C-alpha cells in the first residue's frame, strides 16, 4: 500500500513541504511518483521517516541524519537501539519526577530535606563536555 504525501504529512504531523525537502536531500525519496506528479510513499519509506523524525527529536541535523541512515541500513536493528535508549530516558525521567515529587512533599510538610534522594535521575556529567569547552576543566 502507498500513501500520498498529504496523508503522510498529516499522519506524521509535518508538512508536505518538509517531506519534499527530505526528498530533495535524498533522505526520504518518494517510493513512486504518480502520473499526476504526486509523490507516494510505501511502508519502507514510512519506517525511514519514523527514524528521521526520531533522530531530529534527538537534535541531529539533516546531514548527520543522512550519515546515520546511510550507515545503518538495518531499520529494525536501528529502531531497536533507539527503543532501548527511549526506555532508558523514560526510566530516568520517571526517577526525576519521583525525586521532584518527593521534594515537593517534603517542602509542603516542612520536613528535613534528604539530599541523598533529591537528585535521583539527574546526571551532572551529562553536560560535562559542554561545560569544559566553555569554561575549562
N, C-alpha and C positions, 0 to 999 in steps of 0.2 A: 504494500500500500504506500502511496505517496501522499504527501501533504503539501499544500500550496504555501508559498512564502507568507501570505497573510495569516493562514492557520497557525504556522509555526511561530510567527511573531506574537500572535495572541496567546498561544499556549506557554511560550517562554517569557512572557511579559517584557518583550523587547519590541523593536520596530523593524519593519521590512528594510528600512534604510540601513540599520545595523547589520542585518543579515546579508544584504548586498555588499556592504563594506567588508564583512568577513569573507565573502566570496571573492571579492576583488583582491584581497590579500592572500588568497589561497588557503585560508583557514577552514572555510566551510563552502566549498563549491556546491552548487545545486546538483542533485542526482541526475536530473534531466531538465531540459527546457522545453516547454510545450510549443506547439505550432503557433500559439498566440504570444509567445515570448515570455510567458510566466515561468517562474522558477519553481521547481518541485523538489522535495526532499524525502528520502526514504528512511527506513529505521536506522541504518548505519549513520546517516547524517544527523539524526536526532541524538544518537549517543555521542557523536562528536560535539554537537552543540552543547549538550549537558556538560561534557568535560571542559569546553571553552568557558562556559558560564561559571563553573566551579573554580577554575584557575583564575578567572577575573575576580571572583569574590575573594580569593586569597591575595589579591593585589598584584598579580603578574600583569605585565604589559603584553601587548599583542605579539611583539617579536619573541618574547620569552615563551609565550603560549605556543607559538608555531614551532619553536625548537622542541618543547616538551612533546607536542603531538607528533612531530616528525621522528623523534627518537623512541617514543613509547607507543608502538603500534598495536599492542595487545590491550584493547579497550577494557576488557573485563578485569584484567590484572591491574591496570591503572586505576580503574574505578574502585577496585577492592582496596588498594593502598589509600586512596582518598577517603573511602568509607572508614577505614581504621583511624585515620587522622581525625575525621569529623567526630567519631565516637570518643576519641581521647579529648578533643576540645569540649564535647558535651560534658564529659566527666569532670574536666577542670572547671567549667562554668558552674556545674552543679555544686562543686565544692566551694567555689567563690560565693555563690548565692547562699549556701548554708552558713558560711562564715559571716557574711554581712547580716543575715537574719539573726544569727546568734548575738552579734554585736548590738544590733538594734534592741533586741530583747533585754540584753544586759543593761544597756543605757536607760531604757524605759523603766526597768526595775531598780535603777540606781545602785546596781551591784558592781563589784570589783571586776574590771576587765581582765580577761585571761589572754595575755599576749600570745601564748602558745597556740591558741585557737583562732586568732584573728586573721591569719594570713594563709590559711589552707586554700590551695588552688591558685595562689598568686606566685608568680615566678619572677623574682627580681633579676635573674640572669637573662631573661627574655630580651631585654634591650641593652645588654652589656656592650655589644659590638658598636651600636649607635652611640652610646654614651662615651665610650673610649675614643671613637672617631672625632666626636665633637670636643671633648674636654680632656682627653688623655687618660691613661691608665689609672 
